[in-house]
Amino acid sequence: MQGLRDAFVRPLRGRAPRPLYDRADAGRQLAAKLRPYAGRQDLLVLGLPRGGVPVAYEIAKALHAPLDIFVVRKLGVPGHEELALGAIASGGIRVLNEEIVHALALSDDEIEAVVAREQKEIERRERTYRGDRPPFNVQGKTVILVDDGVATGATLRAAITALRTQQPAKLIAAVGVAPVETCDVLETEVDELVCLLKPDPFWAVGLWFADFSPTTDEEVQRLLAQADELLRTEKGEQTMTTTPPMAERPIEQRSVQITAGDVTLAGDLSIPQGAEGLVLFAHGSGSSRFSPRNRFVAQVLQAGGLATLLFDLLTAGEEEIDLHTRHLRFDIPLLAGRLVATTDWVVQQPTLAQLKIGYFGASTGAAAALIAATQRPEVVGAVVS
């Protein structure tokens, strides 16, 4: 891919804009152009996952603004998914390329099948990235909508259309690179457009970045958590970086696989040096071990010298089913059984067996924790919700 990128970019560099180094570089350059908005109380930065989030993070950090995600998915033509027939955004808003739809004679059923598939992915991403935290309210806010780059603009336009329904006071689009003709269209749909590069010929977004490595779900989660922590620190709130000397103790962190009956549950285990207790997190309905709230609480507990285990009460396959049926998240006996099995797993681990165990539960997880505690009274010393 690097060789292909160089083959296209090198012949153009004599008359083309300088390529960006990576997404973070694009974010810092965009932040410099958006500096007049720094420190505004009504400012909100929204990144389009996944690639737009590293760019948005740098903007939010520089402008001292909260960061959130806004999920949009391209609608690919059946059998030729690389060709976009439109896009769909959170809230069911869609933008269709009518020329493509008519040219290929796509039926309503074909379009709806694609929409249904991408809607599932939108719900998965929102759950993965945001956990059980609700999205920020954009009404009356100055919103900066960020992506790493755009080609046709269908995805970004879907996001713009969806956000307009929520009545922001001002909507700004910020992108690293886009063709001139796409910028001309976008400028008619937002209050302000900031684009670093408008190369001609355009070719593709990735050609204008020296490093255009894929952004992972884990990176999106990490950047959202870091942005939240930075904002809390600036406001003088206590976070992991401002906690006492206990927070400086070494912490062993590892991913674990927990056998619970005939399923395997994924978990994240953190053990501070000298820990005397372990807190098992039972997340709420529709959430997961990536819940920003639970991860923040876990950091505080780790700073106080307690080990933590955040794990999924449902498997990935069960979460996929639950997106449609919503019945597993309310199956308290099932969730309690998973928590009991996890407790038994902990007791069997040589490095954990001597630790005192407590539960931290939220929503349906709290109900599961109460039931599980009654089934292992000799092991569980506390339940907190």
FENZI-V130181 format. One record per residue. N is the residue number from 1. RES is the residue in one letter. SS is DSSP state (h for helix, s for strand, l for the rest). PSI is psi in whole degrees, -180 to 180 (999 if undefined). BURIAL is + if it has 9 or more other C-alpha atoms within 8 Angstrom, else -. Layout:
((N;RES;SS;PSI;BURIAL) (N;RES;SS;PSI;BURIAL))
This chain:
((1;M;l;-40;-) (2;Q;h;-41;-) (3;G;h;-41;-) (4;L;h;-41;-) (5;R;h;-46;+) (6;D;h;-37;+) (7;A;h;-35;-) (8;F;h;-43;+) (9;V;h;-41;+) (10;R;h;-44;-) (11;P;h;-19;-) (12;L;h;-14;-) (13;R;l;-24;+) (14;G;l;-25;-) (15;R;l;12;-) (16;A;l;160;-) (17;P;l;154;-) (18;R;l;129;-) (19;P;l;151;-) (20;L;s;153;+) (21;Y;l;-56;+) (22;D;l;-173;+) (23;R;h;-37;+) (24;A;h;-40;+) (25;D;h;-44;+) (26;A;h;-42;+) (27;G;h;-42;+) (28;R;h;-39;+) (29;Q;h;-39;+) (30;L;h;-40;+) (31;A;h;-38;+) (32;A;h;-38;-) (33;K;h;-23;-) (34;L;l;10;+) (35;R;h;-35;+) (36;P;h;-19;-) (37;Y;h;-2;-) (38;A;l;136;+) (39;G;l;0;-) (40;R;l;136;-) (41;Q;l;-22;-) (42;D;l;11;-) (43;L;s;138;+) (44;L;s;132;+) (45;V;s;127;+) (46;L;s;125;+) (47;G;s;140;+) (48;L;l;114;+) (49;P;l;150;+) (50;R;l;-37;+) (51;G;h;-26;+) (52;G;h;-17;+) (53;V;h;-45;+) (54;P;h;-33;+) (55;V;h;-47;+) (56;A;h;-35;+) (57;Y;h;-46;+) (58;E;h;-37;+) (59;I;h;-48;+) (60;A;h;-41;+) (61;K;h;-45;+) (62;A;h;-34;+) (63;L;h;1;+) (64;H;l;50;+) (65;A;l;154;+) (66;P;s;151;+) (67;L;s;136;+) (68;D;s;174;+) (69;I;s;154;+) (70;F;l;115;+) (71;V;l;127;+) (72;V;s;141;+) (73;R;s;137;+) (74;K;s;142;+) (75;L;s;109;+) (76;G;s;144;+) (77;V;s;129;+) (78;P;l;127;-) (79;G;l;-17;-) (80;H;s;62;-) (81;E;s;-21;+) (82;E;s;-18;-) (83;L;s;121;-) (84;A;s;128;+) (85;L;s;-3;+) (86;G;s;-159;+) (87;A;s;160;+) (88;I;s;145;+) (89;A;s;171;+) (90;S;l;140;+) (91;G;l;5;-) (92;G;l;7;-) (93;I;s;135;+) (94;R;s;151;+) (95;V;s;122;+) (96;L;s;142;+) (97;N;l;95;+) (98;E;h;-31;-) (99;E;h;-43;-) (100;I;h;-44;-) (101;V;h;-46;+) (102;H;h;-40;-) (103;A;h;-35;-) (104;L;l;1;-) (105;A;l;47;-) (106;L;l;133;-) (107;S;l;163;-) (108;D;h;-39;-) (109;D;h;-40;-) (110;E;h;-42;+) (111;I;h;-44;+) (112;E;h;-33;-) (113;A;h;-41;-) (114;V;h;-43;+) (115;V;h;-45;+) (116;A;h;-42;-) (117;R;h;-45;-) (118;E;h;-28;+) (119;Q;h;-37;+) (120;K;h;-39;+) (121;E;h;-36;+) (122;I;h;-46;+) (123;E;h;-39;+) (124;R;h;-45;+) (125;R;h;-42;+) (126;E;h;-41;+) (127;R;h;-42;+) (128;T;h;-46;+) (129;Y;h;-40;+) (130;R;h;-18;+) (131;G;l;-133;+) (132;D;l;9;+) (133;R;l;132;-) (134;P;l;157;-) (135;P;l;157;-) (136;F;l;147;-) (137;N;l;122;-) (138;V;l;-7;+) (139;Q;l;127;-) (140;G;l;5;+) (141;K;l;158;+) (142;T;s;112;+) (143;V;s;129;+) (144;I;s;113;+) (145;L;s;125;+) (146;V;s;137;+) (147;D;s;159;+) (148;D;s;-36;+) (149;G;s;161;+) (150;V;l;152;+) (151;A;l;-80;+) (152;T;l;-25;-) (153;G;l;3;+) (154;A;h;-43;+) (155;T;h;-48;+) (156;L;h;-38;+) (157;R;h;-35;+) (158;A;h;-41;+) (159;A;h;-42;+) (160;I;h;-46;+) (161;T;h;-44;+) (162;A;h;-42;+) (163;L;h;-35;+) (164;R;h;-33;-) (165;T;l;-18;-) (166;Q;l;5;-) (167;Q;l;57;+) (168;P;l;153;+) (169;A;l;-36;+) (170;K;s;137;+) (171;L;s;119;+) (172;I;s;133;+) (173;A;s;132;+) (174;A;s;121;+) (175;V;s;154;+) (176;G;s;-43;+) (177;V;s;144;+) (178;A;l;151;+) (179;P;l;154;+) (180;V;h;-45;+) (181;E;h;-34;-) (182;T;h;-40;+) (183;C;h;-38;+) (184;D;h;-40;-) (185;V;h;-46;-) (186;L;h;-35;+) (187;E;l;-23;+) (188;T;l;-10;-) (189;E;l;-10;-) (190;V;l;167;+) (191;D;l;-27;+) (192;E;s;138;-) (193;L;s;130;+) (194;V;s;116;+) (195;C;s;126;+) (196;L;s;-46;+) (197;L;s;134;-) (198;K;l;69;+) (199;P;l;150;+) (200;D;l;113;-) (201;P;l;157;-) (202;F;l;-49;+) (203;W;l;-77;-) (204;A;l;155;-) (205;V;h;-49;+) (206;G;h;-22;-) (207;L;h;-17;+) (208;W;h;10;+) (209;F;s;131;+) (210;A;l;-36;+) (211;D;l;108;-) (212;F;l;43;-) (213;S;l;146;-) (214;P;l;143;-) (215;T;l;133;-) (216;T;l;163;-) (217;D;h;-40;+) (218;E;h;-37;-) (219;E;h;-40;-) (220;V;h;-47;+) (221;Q;h;-44;+) (222;R;h;-43;-) (223;L;h;-39;+) (224;L;h;-42;+) (225;A;h;-41;+) (226;Q;h;-41;-) (227;A;h;-42;+) (228;D;h;-42;+) (229;E;h;-42;+) (230;L;h;-43;+) (231;L;h;-42;+) (232;R;h;-41;+) (233;T;h;-43;+) (234;E;h;-31;-) (235;K;l;1;-) (236;G;l;12;-) (237;E;l;153;-) (238;Q;l;127;+) (239;T;l;-175;+) (240;M;h;-33;+) (241;T;h;-14;-) (242;T;h;12;-) (243;T;l;168;+) (244;P;l;-180;-) (245;P;h;-29;-) (246;M;h;-30;+) (247;A;h;-17;+) (248;E;h;-9;-) (249;R;l;147;+) (250;P;l;143;-) (251;I;s;123;+) (252;E;s;126;-) (253;Q;s;132;-) (254;R;s;152;-) (255;S;s;141;-) (256;V;s;157;-) (257;Q;s;121;-) (258;I;s;124;+) (259;T;s;121;+) (260;A;s;90;+) (261;G;l;-124;-) (262;D;l;14;-) (263;V;s;164;-) (264;T;s;129;+) (265;L;s;140;+) (266;A;s;141;+) (267;G;s;161;+) (268;D;s;117;+) (269;L;s;130;+) (270;S;s;125;+) (271;I;s;104;+) (272;P;s;149;+) (273;Q;l;130;+) (274;G;l;16;-) (275;A;l;142;+) (276;E;l;-10;+) (277;G;s;162;+) (278;L;s;129;+) (279;V;s;122;+) (280;L;s;129;+) (281;F;s;125;+) (282;A;s;101;+) (283;H;l;163;+) (284;G;l;178;+) (285;S;l;135;+) (286;G;l;6;-) (287;S;l;-165;+) (288;S;l;-174;+) (289;R;l;-10;+) (290;F;l;8;+) (291;S;l;119;+) (292;P;h;-39;+) (293;R;h;-49;-) (294;N;h;-36;+) (295;R;h;-34;+) (296;F;h;-46;-) (297;V;h;-40;-) (298;A;h;-40;+) (299;Q;h;-41;+) (300;V;h;-43;+) (301;L;h;-41;+) (302;Q;h;-38;+) (303;A;h;-28;+) (304;G;l;3;-) (305;G;l;14;+) (306;L;l;137;+) (307;A;s;153;+) (308;T;s;149;+) (309;L;s;107;+) (310;L;s;126;+) (311;F;s;160;+) (312;D;l;130;+) (313;L;l;-18;+) (314;L;l;152;+) (315;T;l;168;+) (316;A;h;-40;-) (317;G;h;-40;-) (318;E;h;-37;+) (319;E;h;-38;+) (320;E;h;-43;+) (321;I;h;-42;+) (322;D;h;-23;+) (323;L;h;-31;+) (324;H;h;-41;-) (325;T;h;-32;-) (326;R;l;27;+) (327;H;l;-29;-) (328;L;h;-36;+) (329;R;h;-20;+) (330;F;h;8;-) (331;D;l;82;-) (332;I;h;-45;+) (333;P;h;-40;-) (334;L;h;-48;-) (335;L;h;-41;+) (336;A;h;-40;+) (337;G;h;-39;+) (338;R;h;-38;+) (339;L;h;-39;+) (340;V;h;-45;+) (341;A;h;-38;+) (342;T;h;-39;+) (343;T;h;-44;-) (344;D;h;-39;-) (345;W;h;-44;+) (346;V;h;-47;+) (347;V;h;-28;+) (348;Q;l;-8;-) (349;Q;l;124;-) (350;P;l;-37;-) (351;T;l;-11;-) (352;L;l;-16;+) (353;A;l;-30;+) (354;Q;l;-4;-) (355;L;l;140;+) (356;K;s;142;+) (357;I;s;137;+) (358;G;s;159;+) (359;Y;s;142;+) (360;F;s;115;+) (361;G;s;149;+) (362;A;l;139;+) (363;S;l;-128;+) (364;T;h;-26;+) (365;G;h;-32;+) (366;A;h;-41;+) (367;A;h;-43;+) (368;A;h;-38;+) (369;A;h;-41;+) (370;L;h;-44;+) (371;I;h;-45;+) (372;A;h;-38;+) (373;A;h;-35;+) (374;T;h;-22;-) (375;Q;h;-15;-) (376;R;l;56;+) (377;P;l;-27;-) (378;E;l;-12;-) (379;V;l;-43;-) (380;V;s;121;+) (381;G;s;-15;+) (382;A;s;149;-) (383;V;s;124;+) (384;V;s;140;-) (385;S;l;999;-))
